[in-house]
Amino acid sequence: MTSDIVITNPDATSQDLERLARFESQAFNYSAEASLEWLRAQHEWGGVRVARRGGRVVGGLVRIPMAQFFGGRAVSMDGVAGVAISPTERGRGVAKQLMGTTLKEMRRRRVAVSTLYPSTYQLYGSLGYGRAGARYRMSLPLARLGRVKTSAVEIREMEPKDERAVERFYRRRALSHNGWLDRGGYIWARVRNPRGGTPFGYVVERPTPKGPQLEGYVYYLHHPSNGLPYELQMHDVQFATPEAGQRLLALMSDYATVADRACWYGGADDALLHSLLEQGARQELSELWMLRIVHLEAALEERGYPRGPDLSLEFEVRDGLLRANSGRWRLVIGRGRGTVERVRGPRSSAASARSAKLDICDLASLYSGHIRARTLAELGRLDARPSVVDSLEAVFCGPAPSLPDYF
Ligand SMILES: CC(C)(COP(=O)(O)OP(=O)(O)OC[C@H]1O[C@@H](n2cnc3c(N)ncnc32)[C@H](O)[C@@H]1OP(=O)(O)O)[C@@H](O)C(=O)NCCC(=O)NCCS
C-alpha cells in the first residue's frame, strides 16, 4: 500500500509548500495563508518534510530542533508539529511512513528524543512514542481573586532590551522542571508574536543597591481582541519569589473590572495556582504529550539523575523501528550523570534476572517520570523483579513532567 510513497527533503518547491499548506489549513483549521506563511518560515531553515505519491505532495510535517530538561539537564529533542495528510490519502500508511523516515533521520543526527502533541495515541504509539507528560489549563475567575496589593517589588513594561535577561530567567526556572523546553528561536517567536496578535509584556523587579533584580515576567493577550469582557491569556508567566508572584496576581486583579478571567498553562504543581489563597480556580488536563527515545545512549546519557549512591541498571529493550536501540544495555549512574554501554555476550539466567525488559514506548513514559515503574509492571508492560522495579523508581523519580508550551 505504501510502496509508492516517497519522502523527500528538504527540496520542497514553492508549489509543494502551497499544496501542503492546504492540507495543514484543512487539518488544523487555520487560514491557508497563515499555514503557508508558517511553512515557508520553517522551510527556510530546512524543517519541512513532505511525502509524495507519483511526485505529488500528499502530506507533510515540521521538525523543530530544541531541547527538553530532564533531571536538571538539557536533552537534545526534535519537536514534531503539523503532521497533516491529504484527506484523500488518509488510512493508507502515509503518516506512518513519513514519521518513520523522519525518526530515522533524527537518529542519524544523534538527536536523543522526539516530543509531540498527539491527535491520536495509536499512530504515534505504533511508532514508539509513549505518553510522557501533561499540560494543564488553569482558569481563574478574576472576581474570586479580590484586590491583591503588594509593594516589595515593582512592575514595568517589558522593553526589547529585557529580552535576553528574560530568556535567561526562563531557562533557570525551566531547568528544574522535568519536560520543560530549553526553548529555541521557534518557541520564543511564538511567545513574542503569537498568532492572536501582539502580546503585552511586563517584568517584575526588586530594587537593590546593585540595581533592579528580575524576579518575574508575563506575556499575555486579550481574548477576544475587541470588546468587553475579555479573558487574559497568559502564554508565558514566570516568577521566582512570593512577592513577584503576588505582584503578577495584583496585575490580574486590577483587570477585574473589564476582564472576567485569566488563563494559563502549566503542570500539576503550577506555582501561580499554588499562590492563590482561596479556591475557585480550575485546573483541567488540556492534553498529554508523547516522547520517543530516538537514540537510547544519547537519551540516557544527556539527562541528569538524582545524586545518591552509585547504581547500575540493565535494560532489555525492544524497538521495532529504530532497531539499533534494541537489545541489552547497562546504565551506570554516579554523581548525577549516567553512562551507557551495550551488554554483550550470551544471555545468562542471572543476567536476565537483573534486567528490566520493556518496549521503547514504555521506556519513554518511565524516562520522563510520567509513569512509575511499579505502575508499568502492574500493567504488564515492564518485566522486572521487585528489587529492579525499586531501583527504577528511585532513578526516574522527580516532579511530574509537564510542558507549558505548545508547538
Ligand atoms: C492523523 C493523520 C495524520 C493520520 O495519517 P494517515 O496517513 O491516515 O495515517 P496512517 O494511515 O499512516 O495510519 C497509521 C496508523 O495510525 C493509526 N491512525 C491513523 N489515523 C488514525 C485516526 N484517525 N484515529 C486513530 N488512529 C489512527 C492507526 O493505528 C493506523 O494503523 P492501522 O491503519 O494499521 O490501524 C491524518 O488522518 C490527518 O492528517 N489528520 C488530520 C490532522 C491530524 O490529526 N494530524 C495529527 C496531528 S498530531
The ligand as an SDF file (V2000), in Angstrom:
LIG
                    3D

 48 50  0  0  0  0  0  0  0  0999 V2000
   -3.9000   11.6310   11.8130 C   0  0  0  0  0  0  0  0  0  0  0  0
   -3.3080   11.5290   10.3890 C   0  0  0  0  0  0  0  0  0  0  0  0
   -2.0180   12.3310   10.3600 C   0  0  0  0  0  0  0  0  0  0  0  0
   -3.0530   10.0610   10.0960 C   0  0  0  0  0  0  0  0  0  0  0  0
   -2.4920    9.9690    8.7980 O   0  0  0  0  0  0  0  0  0  0  0  0
   -2.6840    8.6300    7.9140 P   0  0  0  0  0  0  0  0  0  0  0  0
   -1.7420    8.7000    6.7890 O   0  0  0  0  0  0  0  0  0  0  0  0
   -4.1030    8.4550    7.6230 O   0  0  0  0  0  0  0  0  0  0  0  0
   -2.2130    7.5350    8.9750 O   0  0  0  0  0  0  0  0  0  0  0  0
   -1.6760    6.0630    8.6180 P   0  0  0  0  0  0  0  0  0  0  0  0
   -2.5060    5.5030    7.5180 O   0  0  0  0  0  0  0  0  0  0  0  0
   -0.2120    6.1240    8.4090 O   0  0  0  0  0  0  0  0  0  0  0  0
   -2.0170    5.3080    9.9750 O   0  0  0  0  0  0  0  0  0  0  0  0
   -1.0840    4.5440   10.6760 C   0  0  0  0  0  0  0  0  0  0  0  0
   -1.7110    4.0960   11.9780 C   0  0  0  0  0  0  0  0  0  0  0  0
   -2.0660    5.2350   12.7630 O   0  0  0  0  0  0  0  0  0  0  0  0
   -3.3060    4.9950   13.4320 C   0  0  0  0  0  0  0  0  0  0  0  0
   -4.2620    6.0170   12.9870 N   0  0  0  0  0  0  0  0  0  0  0  0
   -4.2580    6.7190   11.8460 C   0  0  0  0  0  0  0  0  0  0  0  0
   -5.2690    7.6020   11.8210 N   0  0  0  0  0  0  0  0  0  0  0  0
   -5.9530    7.4190   12.9560 C   0  0  0  0  0  0  0  0  0  0  0  0
   -7.1220    8.0200   13.4940 C   0  0  0  0  0  0  0  0  0  0  0  0
   -7.7810    8.9880   12.8560 N   0  0  0  0  0  0  0  0  0  0  0  0
   -7.5520    7.5830   14.7000 N   0  0  0  0  0  0  0  0  0  0  0  0
   -6.8820    6.6140   15.3740 C   0  0  0  0  0  0  0  0  0  0  0  0
   -5.7620    6.0100   14.8870 N   0  0  0  0  0  0  0  0  0  0  0  0
   -5.3110    6.4190   13.7020 C   0  0  0  0  0  0  0  0  0  0  0  0
   -3.7190    3.6130   13.1150 C   0  0  0  0  0  0  0  0  0  0  0  0
   -3.2200    2.7700   14.1280 O   0  0  0  0  0  0  0  0  0  0  0  0
   -3.0090    3.3190   11.8260 C   0  0  0  0  0  0  0  0  0  0  0  0
   -2.6880    1.9910   11.6930 O   0  0  0  0  0  0  0  0  0  0  0  0
   -3.7440    0.9490   11.0350 P   0  0  0  0  0  0  0  0  0  0  0  0
   -4.2550    1.6180    9.7910 O   0  0  0  0  0  0  0  0  0  0  0  0
   -2.8960   -0.2350   10.7800 O   0  0  0  0  0  0  0  0  0  0  0  0
   -4.7930    0.7530   12.0500 O   0  0  0  0  0  0  0  0  0  0  0  0
   -4.2940   12.0810    9.3010 C   0  0  0  0  0  0  0  0  0  0  0  0
   -5.5360   11.4660    9.4840 O   0  0  0  0  0  0  0  0  0  0  0  0
   -4.5010   13.5880    9.3480 C   0  0  0  0  0  0  0  0  0  0  0  0
   -3.8220   14.3280    8.6400 O   0  0  0  0  0  0  0  0  0  0  0  0
   -5.4580   14.0160   10.1980 N   0  0  0  0  0  0  0  0  0  0  0  0
   -5.7450   15.4180   10.4030 C   0  0  0  0  0  0  0  0  0  0  0  0
   -4.6100   16.1390   11.1420 C   0  0  0  0  0  0  0  0  0  0  0  0
   -4.0980   15.4370   12.3680 C   0  0  0  0  0  0  0  0  0  0  0  0
   -4.8470   14.9510   13.2080 O   0  0  0  0  0  0  0  0  0  0  0  0
   -2.7550   15.4070   12.4610 N   0  0  0  0  0  0  0  0  0  0  0  0
   -2.0150   14.8210   13.5580 C   0  0  0  0  0  0  0  0  0  0  0  0
   -1.5890   15.8810   14.4720 C   0  0  0  0  0  0  0  0  0  0  0  0
   -0.6750   15.2430   15.8220 S   0  0  0  0  0  0  0  0  0  0  0  0
  1  2  1  0
  2  3  1  0
  2  4  1  0
  2 36  1  0
  4  5  1  0
  5  6  1  0
  6  7  2  0
  6  8  1  0
  6  9  1  0
  9 10  1  0
 10 11  2  0
 10 12  1  0
 10 13  1  0
 13 14  1  0
 14 15  1  0
 15 16  1  0
 15 30  1  0
 16 17  1  0
 17 18  1  0
 17 28  1  0
 18 19  1  0
 18 27  1  0
 19 20  2  0
 20 21  1  0
 21 22  1  0
 21 27  2  0
 22 23  1  0
 22 24  2  0
 24 25  1  0
 25 26  2  0
 26 27  1  0
 28 29  1  0
 28 30  1  0
 30 31  1  0
 31 32  1  0
 32 33  2  0
 32 34  1  0
 32 35  1  0
 36 37  1  0
 36 38  1  0
 38 39  2  0
 38 40  1  0
 40 41  1  0
 41 42  1  0
 42 43  1  0
 43 44  2  0
 43 45  1  0
 45 46  1  0
 46 47  1  0
 47 48  1  0
M  END
$$$$
